[in-house]
């Protein structure tokens, strides 16, 4: 009598050993089925992103962001959305410049990646107003570009080092002092007005203008935002330009 329960226990133990093996084989077989079009992308991901399982999707780029579906699968980005993280830079551009296409602020400095663009001016097409137009920036990779509108609100600044800034500041300052001396109390107000004018001027065009957006000009930092109608628009363009310094 005492032997029977032991035998049952042994059979149960054996059965338990066999089950995981069978489950593993089944799972492995299932894994093979999961990529019906043999494109290296699991069916589950393709289904989730509304891609056909009948054709090879690896090299297709339905959202035209410069990343094919296989790269999007590896990077965890959305193959149907050119700008997965909505920061103003397409997924392909983010990969090229070393940003994270799933993080709108890769370096965590509070400024979206799409607003931190550097490179060189590829082309600038002037609009009807000479202070407006369309600017295309060639990114540091030498292949990808970012295009946006330049408006009268775009700040265009030339970074000529601190010296240029100081000269401008002292010019404004002297003017303010003179008008202050000449007209007494009223002069203070006009002096303030002078400062405001100076700031507004800088806001409008900085110490530079669209004339400085020449092909090859080095852009230290450009910020771009989408306007209300969805047009990518530059809010600020900071040029590293020594020629403007000489011209002043």
Buried (B, 14 or more C-beta within 10 A) or exposed (E): EEEEEEEEEEEEEEEEEEEEEEEEEEEEEEEEEEBEBEBEBBBEBBEEBEBEBEEBBBEBBBBEBBBBBBBBBEBEBBBBBBBBBEBBBBBBBBBBBEBBBBBBBBEEEEBBBBBBBBBBBBBBEBBEEEBBBBBBBBBBEEEBBBBBBBBEBBBBBBBBEEEBBEBBEEEBBEBBEEBBEEEEEEBEEBBEEBBEEBEEEBEBBBBBBBBBBBEEBBBBBBBBBBEEEEEBBBBBBBBBBBEBBEEE
